[in-house]
Amino acid sequence: MPGQTIPDLEEVLETGEPALAHIVKTEPGESAAAKVLEARIYGTPIEALCGHVWVPSRDPKKLPLCQKCKDVYDMYKSFNDGLRDSPDE
């Protein structure tokens, strides 16, 4: 039709590494370090406590900790005596 404009919709996906170190969401008895290593090897995405999903490839020790992840972890820790002061890497 003349004069009609159809918008070009583009879905933007987040790519690249996060600018923060996230705490990986794990199941009871599951090792976060093993989960991250597997995700690095197979290129599969993992989910952080804050909901961020990414494929890890960098050393998280070089990045600042995500405050949302820390807040969620601290809340879990307050309800579960068995959790450490800081999560495994």
For each residue, the residues with C-beta under 8 A, 3 or more apart:
1: 4
2:
3:
4: 1
5:
6:
7:
8:
9:
10:
11:
12:
13:
14: 54
15:
16:
17: 54 56 57 58
18: 21 22 52 54 63 66
19: 63
20: 63 64 65 66 69
21: 18 60 61 63 64 65 66
22: 18 48 49 50 52 54 60 66 69
23: 32 48 49 50 65 66 69 70 72 73 87
24: 32 35 36 46 47 48 49 87
25: 46 47 48 49
26: 30 31 32 35
27: 30
28:
29:
30: 26 27 34 35
31: 26 34 35 88
32: 23 24 26 35 36 87 88 89
33: 36 37 88 89
34: 30 31 37 38
35: 24 26 30 31 32 38 39 46
36: 24 32 33 39 40 46 56
37: 33 34 40 41
38: 34 35 41 42 44
39: 35 36 42 43 44 45 46 55 56
40: 36 37 43 55 56 57
41: 37 38
42: 38 39
43: 39 40 55
44: 38 39 55
45: 39 53 54 55
46: 24 25 35 36 39 53 54 55 56
47: 24 25 51 52 53
48: 22 23 24 25 51 52 53 54 66 69
49: 22 23 24 25 68 69 72 73
50: 22 23 66 68 69 72
51: 47 48
52: 18 22 47 48 66 69
53: 45 46 47 48
54: 14 17 18 22 45 46 48
55: 39 40 43 44 45 46
56: 17 36 39 40 46 60
57: 17 40
58: 17 62 63
59: 62
60: 21 22 56 63 89
61: 21 89
62: 58 59
63: 18 19 20 21 58 60
64: 20 21
65: 20 21 23 69 70
66: 18 20 21 22 23 48 50 52 69 70
67: 70 71
68: 49 50 71 72
69: 20 22 23 48 49 50 52 65 66 72 73
70: 23 65 66 67 73 74
71: 67 68 74 75
72: 23 49 50 68 69 75 76
73: 23 49 69 70 76 77 83 87
74: 70 71 77 78
75: 71 72 78 79
76: 72 73 79 80 83
77: 73 74 80 83 84 85
78: 74 75
79: 75 76
80: 76 77 83
81:
82:
83: 73 76 77 80 87
84: 77 87 88
85: 77
86:
87: 23 24 32 73 83 84
88: 31 32 33 84
89: 32 33 60 61
